[in-house]
Amino acid sequence: MLAPWIAFPDIARHSIGWRLGDGADYLDEFHRMLDTLSAQDRCRYETDHPEPGDWIGLYAFLRERPWS
């Protein structure tokens, strides 16, 4: 699954688009996907898909709030 900033490059990090509609649905699925990964696979995913600029801190935020 693509990182949100890759999947929706036109939606800014703090946009309402992440709380409503396609962006919200995608971010929910992204969060669920990350939670299914082993610690090693999640670390690899985060390394392969580093958070750019305004997105820095998303991975930590999601780790602190497990989906399940």
Backbone as a printed PyTorch tensor [residue, N CA C, xyz], in Angstrom:
tensor([[[  0.8500,  -1.1730,   0.0000],
         [  0.0000,   0.0000,   0.0000],
         [  0.8970,   1.2380,   0.0000]],

        [[  0.5240,   2.2050,  -0.7860],
         [  1.3020,   3.4380,  -0.8650],
         [  1.1130,   4.2830,   0.3840]],

        [[  2.1520,   4.9950,   0.7530],
         [  2.0460,   5.9530,   1.8540],
         [  1.0540,   7.0400,   1.4240]],

        [[  0.3220,   7.6370,   2.3660],
         [ -0.7080,   8.6110,   2.0040],
         [ -0.1950,   9.7900,   1.1750]],

        [[  1.0110,  10.2520,   1.4540],
         [  1.5520,  11.3960,   0.7090],
         [  1.8940,  11.0290,  -0.7230]],

        [[  2.0230,   9.7420,  -0.9990],
         [  2.2520,   9.2800,  -2.3730],
         [  0.9170,   9.0240,  -3.0590]],

        [[ -0.0040,   8.3930,  -2.3400],
         [ -1.3110,   8.0610,  -2.9080],
         [ -2.1510,   9.3000,  -3.2070]],

        [[ -2.0530,  10.3080,  -2.3450],
         [ -2.8290,  11.5380,  -2.4950],
         [ -1.9190,  12.7530,  -2.3540]],

        [[ -1.0490,  12.9740,  -3.3240],
         [ -0.0770,  14.0680,  -3.1980],
         [ -0.7060,  15.4580,  -3.1410]],

        [[ -1.9590,  15.5920,  -3.5700],
         [ -2.6020,  16.9000,  -3.5800],
         [ -3.3440,  17.2230,  -2.2810]],

        [[ -3.3690,  16.2770,  -1.3380],
         [ -4.0160,  16.5490,  -0.0540],
         [ -2.9230,  16.8500,   0.9710]],

        [[ -2.9080,  18.0600,   1.4730],
         [ -1.9110,  18.4600,   2.4720],
         [ -2.1320,  17.6900,   3.7720]],

        [[ -1.0860,  17.4910,   4.5340],
         [ -1.1120,  16.6770,   5.7510],
         [ -2.2500,  17.0270,   6.7010]],

        [[ -2.4940,  18.2680,   6.9560],
         [ -3.5050,  18.6630,   7.9340],
         [ -4.8170,  19.1050,   7.2800]],

        [[ -5.0260,  18.6750,   6.0550],
         [ -6.2390,  19.0170,   5.3220],
         [ -7.4380,  18.2410,   5.8680]],

        [[ -8.6090,  18.8280,   5.7530],
         [ -9.8540,  18.1490,   6.1120],
         [-10.0670,  16.9190,   5.2290]],

        [[ -9.3570,  16.8650,   4.1080],
         [ -9.4570,  15.7270,   3.2050],
         [ -9.0410,  14.4050,   3.8320]],

        [[ -8.2840,  14.4570,   4.9260],
         [ -7.8960,  13.2440,   5.6420],
         [ -8.9310,  12.8510,   6.6870]],

        [[ -9.9350,  13.6850,   6.8710],
         [-10.9810,  13.3800,   7.8520],
         [-12.3110,  13.0440,   7.1950]],

        [[-12.4160,  13.3430,   5.8960],
         [-13.6450,  13.1080,   5.1520],
         [-13.3300,  12.4690,   3.8040]],

        [[-14.2220,  11.6460,   3.3220],
         [-14.1270,  11.1280,   1.9720],
         [-13.0050,  10.1310,   1.7350]],

        [[-12.4950,  10.1460,   0.5010],
         [-11.4880,   9.1780,   0.0710],
         [-10.2210,   9.2280,   0.9150]],

        [[ -9.7910,  10.4130,   1.2790],
         [ -8.5940,  10.5450,   2.0990],
         [ -8.7570,   9.8830,   3.4510]],

        [[ -9.9040,  10.0730,   4.0810],
         [-10.1710,   9.4720,   5.3950],
         [-10.1940,   7.9550,   5.3020]],

        [[-10.8560,   7.4460,   4.2720],
         [-10.9240,   5.9970,   4.0830],
         [ -9.5290,   5.4170,   3.8520]],

        [[ -8.7430,   6.1120,   3.0480],
         [ -7.3950,   5.6370,   2.7500],
         [ -6.5200,   5.6430,   3.9970]],

        [[ -6.5910,   6.7070,   4.7660],
         [ -5.7710,   6.8060,   5.9770],
         [ -6.1580,   5.7220,   6.9850]],

        [[ -7.4440,   5.4000,   7.0840],
         [ -7.8820,   4.2980,   7.9510],
         [ -7.2700,   2.9770,   7.4910]],

        [[ -7.3420,   2.7090,   6.2030],
         [ -6.7720,   1.4710,   5.6650],
         [ -5.2550,   1.4300,   5.8520]],

        [[ -4.6190,   2.5650,   5.6710],
         [ -3.1750,   2.6570,   5.8570],
         [ -2.8070,   2.3360,   7.3020]],

        [[ -3.5470,   2.8970,   8.2300],
         [ -3.3220,   2.6450,   9.6540],
         [ -3.4990,   1.1610,   9.9650]],

        [[ -4.5720,   0.5680,   9.4550],
         [ -4.8110,  -0.8720,   9.6630],
         [ -3.6760,  -1.7050,   9.0820]],

        [[ -3.2370,  -1.3360,   7.8800],
         [ -2.1650,  -2.0780,   7.2160],
         [ -0.8940,  -2.0360,   8.0610]],

        [[ -0.5280,  -0.8580,   8.5410],
         [  0.6770,  -0.7480,   9.3600],
         [  0.5750,  -1.6230,  10.6050]],

        [[ -0.6040,  -1.6650,  11.2010],
         [ -0.7940,  -2.4550,  12.4220],
         [ -0.6990,  -3.9540,  12.1900]],

        [[ -0.8680,  -4.4010,  10.9480],
         [ -0.7590,  -5.8340,  10.6590],
         [  0.6840,  -6.2770,  10.4470]],

        [[  1.5900,  -5.3260,  10.2430],
         [  2.9810,  -5.6610,   9.9600],
         [  3.7300,  -6.0580,  11.2340]],

        [[  4.6560,  -6.9700,  11.0740],
         [  5.5430,  -7.2970,  12.1900],
         [  6.4090,  -6.0680,  12.4680]],

        [[  7.0450,  -6.0390,  13.6150],
         [  7.9110,  -4.9090,  13.9570],
         [  9.0030,  -4.7300,  12.9030]],

        [[  9.5620,  -5.8270,  12.4370],
         [ 10.6320,  -5.7650,  11.4310],
         [ 10.0950,  -5.2320,  10.1050]],

        [[  8.9330,  -5.7290,   9.6660],
         [  8.3600,  -5.2730,   8.4040],
         [  7.9120,  -3.8160,   8.4790]],

        [[  7.4030,  -3.4260,   9.6390],
         [  6.9860,  -2.0270,   9.7980],
         [  8.1950,  -1.1000,   9.7430]],

        [[  9.2560,  -1.4930,  10.3920],
         [ 10.4890,  -0.7050,  10.3600],
         [ 10.9930,  -0.5810,   8.9210]],

        [[ 10.9540,  -1.6850,   8.1830],
         [ 11.3840,  -1.6770,   6.7800],
         [ 10.4830,  -0.7520,   5.9610]],

        [[  9.1590,  -0.8350,   6.1730],
         [  8.2250,   0.0190,   5.4380],
         [  8.5410,   1.4910,   5.7120]],

        [[  8.7090,   1.8340,   6.9830],
         [  8.9770,   3.2240,   7.3510],
         [ 10.3120,   3.7120,   6.7860]],

        [[ 11.2770,   2.8370,   6.7160],
         [ 12.5720,   3.1990,   6.1380],
         [ 12.4590,   3.3930,   4.6300]],

        [[ 11.6830,   2.5280,   3.9910],
         [ 11.5030,   2.6090,   2.5410],
         [ 10.5950,   3.7630,   2.1160]],

        [[  9.7600,   4.2240,   3.0350],
         [  8.8060,   5.3010,   2.7400],
         [  8.9360,   6.4050,   3.8050]],

        [[ 10.0470,   7.1140,   3.8240],
         [ 10.2530,   8.1440,   4.8580],
         [  9.2120,   9.2620,   4.7530]],

        [[  8.8550,   9.7860,   5.8980],
         [  7.8790,  10.8720,   5.9580],
         [  8.5180,  12.1670,   5.4530]],

        [[  7.9000,  12.8010,   4.4750],
         [  8.4380,  14.0740,   4.0070],
         [  7.9140,  15.2480,   4.8340]],

        [[  8.6920,  16.2910,   4.9350],
         [  8.2860,  17.5740,   5.5200],
         [  7.1830,  17.5380,   6.5520]],

        [[  5.9990,  18.0100,   6.1570],
         [  4.8620,  18.1310,   7.0690],
         [  4.3730,  16.7960,   7.6180]],

        [[  4.7630,  15.7080,   7.0030],
         [  4.2830,  14.3890,   7.4350],
         [  5.1280,  13.7980,   8.5590]],

        [[  6.2440,  14.4050,   8.8800],
         [  7.1100,  13.8660,   9.9240],
         [  6.3280,  13.7570,  11.2310]],

        [[  6.3760,  12.5670,  11.8090],
         [  5.6680,  12.2980,  13.0490],
         [  4.4350,  11.4290,  12.8730]],

        [[  3.9810,  11.2150,  11.6200],
         [  2.7930,  10.3940,  11.4080],
         [  3.0030,   8.9640,  11.8930]],

        [[  4.1280,   8.3620,  11.5430],
         [  4.3720,   6.9770,  11.9610],
         [  4.3510,   6.8610,  13.4870]],

        [[  4.9940,   7.7740,  14.1710],
         [  5.0050,   7.7450,  15.6420],
         [  3.5950,   7.9240,  16.1850]],

        [[  2.8370,   8.8320,  15.6050],
         [  1.4580,   9.0760,  16.0260],
         [  0.6290,   7.8040,  15.8800]],

        [[  0.7620,   7.1350,  14.7460],
         [ -0.0150,   5.9170,  14.5140],
         [  0.4500,   4.7610,  15.4010]],

        [[  1.7470,   4.6860,  15.6800],
         [  2.2570,   3.6380,  16.5810],
         [  1.6860,   3.7950,  17.9840]],

        [[  1.4980,   5.0370,  18.4150],
         [  0.9720,   5.2950,  19.7630],
         [ -0.5210,   5.0180,  19.8700]],

        [[ -1.1820,   4.8760,  18.7340],
         [ -2.6290,   4.6560,  18.7020],
         [ -2.9310,   3.4560,  17.8110]],

        [[ -2.6910,   2.2470,  18.3050],
         [ -2.9540,   1.0580,  17.4820],
         [ -4.3990,   1.0240,  17.0220]],

        [[ -4.5870,   0.5410,  15.7950],
         [ -5.9250,   0.4690,  15.2140],
         [ -6.7940,  -0.5200,  15.9990]],

        [[ -6.2200,  -1.6340,  16.3690],
         [ -7.0100,  -2.6850,  17.0380],
         [ -7.0730,  -2.5150,  18.5220]]])
